[in-house]
Amino acid sequence: MELKERNDEFTIITMPPEQKPTPTREREGYARQCMFSGLLGVEVGDDPEADLGNGFSLVKPNKFLLSAREKDSMTGKEFADAAAVSRYLVYKHEPPAPPTTYEEIKAIFQCGILGYK
């Protein structure tokens, strides 16, 4: 199950590590939990992933990221749009453990989105 949160400008999706919807090769590099949001019009070369540092990267849509889509909770347009983005901003993080909370991890991701803009 994925966790979604809507904002006026983006959707945050968290992919729990226990979800294994795609073959191992597609999941390489995603052993930790991650949050991600689709971005339009981002070109950073042909590499499938561009490391931005501090856990952030720009990733081309792939089977693993697209497996977070859920037809039951998305409109047909949202489902199609998720595959049409040029890159995903991905934040890989360790599971929340005291003293770090999910809200603090989410705030880091939101700061990453604002910093990218």
C-alpha positions as CSV (number, residue, x, y, z in Angstrom):
1,M,0.0,0.0,0.0
2,E,1.3,3.5,-0.8
3,L,0.7,6.6,1.2
4,K,-0.4,9.7,-0.8
5,E,-0.7,13.3,0.2
6,R,-2.0,16.0,-2.1
7,N,-0.8,19.5,-2.3
8,D,-1.8,22.2,-4.7
9,E,1.3,21.7,-6.9
10,F,2.5,18.1,-6.3
11,T,1.6,14.7,-5.0
12,I,3.9,12.9,-2.5
13,I,4.0,9.2,-2.8
14,T,5.8,6.9,-0.4
15,M,6.7,3.4,-1.5
16,P,7.0,1.1,1.5
17,P,10.0,-1.2,1.2
18,E,8.0,-4.4,1.8
19,Q,6.1,-3.8,-1.5
20,K,7.8,-5.8,-4.2
21,P,5.7,-5.3,-7.3
22,T,8.6,-5.5,-9.8
23,P,11.6,-7.8,-10.5
24,T,14.7,-7.3,-8.4
25,R,16.7,-5.7,-11.2
26,E,14.1,-2.9,-11.5
27,R,14.3,-2.3,-7.7
28,E,18.1,-1.9,-7.6
29,G,19.0,1.1,-5.5
30,Y,15.7,1.2,-3.8
31,A,16.4,-0.9,-0.7
32,R,15.6,2.0,1.5
33,Q,12.2,3.7,1.7
34,C,11.6,6.5,-0.8
35,M,9.3,9.5,-1.5
36,F,8.9,10.7,-5.0
37,S,7.0,13.2,-7.2
38,G,6.8,13.5,-10.9
39,L,8.3,16.5,-12.7
40,L,7.5,17.7,-16.2
41,G,10.1,19.1,-18.7
42,V,13.2,18.0,-16.9
43,E,16.1,16.8,-19.1
44,V,19.4,15.7,-17.5
45,G,20.8,13.5,-20.2
46,D,20.3,9.8,-21.1
47,D,21.2,8.2,-17.7
48,P,18.3,6.6,-16.0
49,E,19.2,8.3,-12.7
50,A,21.0,11.6,-11.9
51,D,22.3,11.8,-8.3
52,L,21.6,15.2,-6.7
53,G,23.2,14.3,-3.3
54,N,21.8,14.0,0.2
55,G,19.5,11.2,-0.8
56,F,17.9,13.1,-3.8
57,S,18.0,12.0,-7.4
58,L,16.2,12.6,-10.7
59,V,15.0,9.3,-12.1
60,K,13.4,8.5,-15.4
61,P,10.0,6.7,-15.0
62,N,10.6,3.0,-14.5
63,K,8.5,-0.1,-13.6
64,F,9.3,0.3,-9.9
65,L,8.2,3.9,-9.6
66,L,5.2,3.4,-11.9
67,S,4.1,0.4,-9.8
68,A,3.0,2.9,-7.1
69,R,0.2,3.9,-9.3
70,E,-3.2,2.6,-8.2
71,K,-6.1,2.7,-10.5
72,D,-8.6,2.4,-7.7
73,S,-7.5,5.7,-6.1
74,M,-6.4,7.6,-9.2
75,T,-8.4,9.0,-12.1
76,G,-7.5,7.7,-15.6
77,K,-5.7,11.0,-16.3
78,E,-3.7,10.9,-13.1
79,F,-2.7,7.3,-13.9
80,A,-1.6,8.2,-17.4
81,D,0.1,11.4,-16.3
82,A,2.3,9.5,-13.8
83,A,3.9,7.6,-16.8
84,A,4.2,10.8,-18.9
85,V,6.5,12.8,-16.6
86,S,10.0,13.3,-17.8
87,R,11.7,12.6,-14.4
88,Y,10.8,11.8,-10.8
89,L,12.4,13.6,-7.9
90,V,13.2,10.7,-5.6
91,Y,14.3,11.0,-2.0
92,K,15.6,7.8,-0.5
93,H,15.6,7.6,3.3
94,E,15.9,5.3,6.1
95,P,12.7,4.2,7.8
96,P,11.6,6.7,10.5
97,A,13.1,5.8,13.9
98,P,13.2,7.9,17.0
99,P,14.0,10.7,17.2
100,T,13.2,11.1,13.4
101,T,9.5,11.0,12.5
102,Y,7.7,10.5,9.2
103,E,6.7,14.2,9.4
104,E,10.4,15.3,9.6
105,I,11.3,13.0,6.6
106,K,8.3,14.4,4.6
107,A,9.4,18.0,5.5
108,I,12.9,17.2,4.1
109,F,11.3,15.9,0.9
110,Q,9.1,19.0,0.6
111,C,12.1,21.3,1.0
112,G,13.8,19.3,-1.8
113,I,10.9,20.0,-4.1
114,L,10.9,23.7,-3.2
115,G,14.7,23.8,-3.6
116,Y,14.4,22.2,-7.0
117,K,11.8,24.7,-8.2
